[in-house]
């Protein structure tokens, strides 16, 4: 089981996430804790300036961006595809 740390940016953005997306995200986070590369998460490495980070899907539009540090995942942001910019 991975431990998760939430960055200040993630916490700030999380407060603005719609309730229905938060409910989906909580389910996905439980799966992430068991296997951060589970196929249903569609975990993928980012490119460019974010190349040290990964993202997984909450749903078709929403993502959680994170990086791995040992056995810890640091969630850096949450949002739609616009978080990549």
Beta strands, then each sheet from edge to edge (+ up, - down):
strand 1: 3-6
strand 2: 44-45
strand 3: 54-57
strand 4: 63-69
strand 5: 72-79
sheet 1: 1+ 5+ 4- 3+ 2-
end
